[in-house]
């Protein structure tokens, strides 16, 4: 077979698959819903350029048959084939580097190229010294191999093979599809180099074999390239530290150099010199990338260290310093003597109710806003921190008087309404201040600020307290009270005192309010205003409330069995009223003691109503459905009394004692008509009105003038034991109209307990007090939240 016929056969074989390869690869590159595959396009271009090169050579040979018969003509054809197949090999190399699973970035592809070039140059140097330099390749083959034009496809093929080996070893599993593509690319590159060599040598059979290799490789690439989508993502850390390619390169040069010294005098020909220079450049480039990687890693780890250090000392929600960050500042700038400073401990009053009623998302937004307000109202250099939950702290570089001014500004800012998406939220804050000079170490400073904060909360919240050493005694007593209160019921240290509620103007007792008293064998009598907040904070108020309810109903059942026509009222905490089981609990207690529901009154303090009006209204409605009556205590003490009254299902309105004092100041006549307004309002709403805190005769007369039907206070009887109440009930024995037994009775049913005026003698202005005194009481304030 002549060279012209061989080139024709090679061209036919290549052209027969060129269209198929182009169609398959371009279709794989432009799949619907996927990004354009650059690797697919480059592979298609490489295969097509290689096949077109064979086609061009065949056309030239067919148009000028004599060209392939002369050495000069074959050289021209080989040069054309070398340039074309070299260009196609470069395109194939780019396609391989852009396939999925090879590299994730441009830098990664360049690193793969350098590693492949090291392996290729090391192997090429060894092969070159074994064949060309040693003289084992002789004649026309040696002459052709050493020509510059043939080095183009040969170098590209060697580089491509080196890259294929490096990438194939490093690629992630499953990599079967990727390896098949690499095999097809290698066959195409080998066929292109063989085409140029066979044209130069005039081997017709070699031309046919080269064309068949290009065609077979193209088909393999076309049908296996879509399988590369299944290859996993490459692990760049794996091939950053790989040294196999470098070892292979050095090993090739060592073996080649040994071959040179054994066969020749150690001199290098131009080909070996070029390969050595290429290898040196590859090694230098790879070393440069390694240095850059090391620097990048150092910068990355430094940035990550700073990031995590900042995260470790910063609150993730508010971006303020956390407890660790505050401790670091205190350790670095306060310990060992520093400038004058004050530590402020802050706590949001009632924040738990926000989380419980509005949800933690709303609570988090409120906390973020609190952090923003703290930062906006501090001076330069002050350090705000969130210690956890709704607890904050501020380290201020100031004297105590300056720090109190800043704290007052913070208190005002934090008391402004919050407006998250779910609606407006009202909160106040309590602040405790402790100067750095009050403590010898950081834990003591934190403790002093916390003690001042607790005193601020215990004294009414929404206020500022400076630390005082006397607060330590108060704190120790509070801890003692909490500890002793847990066993007070079991030790039978609790008692109930009862304060009568009388009808005006007859001052006949028609009901009582049950008040809790605690007498400790060592601590003595403890005022309700002291131990009730402790019970609230310690979570004991529910247990105490249940005990009071049982004892009150037990006593009421005895009075009713003795024939006394009386009702009893019990204070309920806001936590009890928000419990879904509270209504069932009250009903069970009434059944246990066989007490008619309408004889029990549950009192809720007006200030507690503002916590969650809708939930409270629902619970009170359920209570009234059982027949129990509801009283709104402390009316007039809150800022939203009138706005809430029409929404609450209550039966009784108990007027706050301060409103009575303001309406009837001693020695100034009848005073301002506040009581008259409230009494008329209660009558218009169909509610029974009770005036609390009546202690003076002129206050009683004012109530009678305003037609207030019921009153309660020390003027008519201090809190007293049950037997003294029985004596008062027996002393006012005239019959009264019975209380309607139906739970659906009118809200003003209490008025039916008033005696008939013409049958009840008028009692003195001041009721004689029993000899036994249980203690002073302000019932409106005993069951408030701590």
Secondary structure, 3 states (H helix, E strand, C coil): CCHHHHHHHHHHHHHHHHHHHHHHHHHHHCCCCCCCCHHHHHHHHHHHHHHHHHHHHHHHHHHCHHHHHCHHHHHHHHHHHHHHHHHHHHHHHHHHHCCCCCCCCHHHHHHHHHHHHHHHHHHHHHHHHHHHHCCCCCHHHHHHHCCHHHHHHHHHHHHHHHHHHHHHHHCCCCCHHHHHHHHHHHHHHHHHHHHHHHHHHCCHHHHHHHHHHHHHHHHHHHHHHHHHHHCCCCCHHHHHCCCHHHHHHHHHHHHHHHHHHHHCCCCCCHHHHHHHHHHHHHHHHHHHHHHHHHHHHHHHHHHHHHHHHHHHCECCCCCCECHHHHHHHHHHHCCCCCCCCEEEEEEEECHHHHHHHHCHHHHHHHHHHHHHHHHHCCCCCCEEEEEECCEEEEEECCCHHHHHHHHHHHHHHHCCCEEECCEEECCEEEEEEEEHHHCCCHHHHHHHHHHHHHHHHHCCCCCEEECCCHHHHHHHHHHHHHHHHCCCCCCCCEEEEEEEEEECCCCEEEEEEEEEEEEECCCEEECHHHHHHHHHHHCCHHHHHHHHHHHHHHHHHHHHHCCCCCEEEEECCHHHHCCCCHHHHHHHHHHHHCCCHHHEEEEEEHHHHHCCHHHHHHHHHHHHHCCCEEEEEEECCCCCHHHHHCCCCCCEEEECHHHHHHHCCCCCCCCCCHHHHHHHHHHHCCCEEEECCCCCHHHHHHHHHCCCCEEECCCCCCCECHHHHHHHHHHCCCCCCCCCCCCCCCCCHHHHHCCCHHHCCCCCCCCCCCCCCCCCCCHHHHCCCC
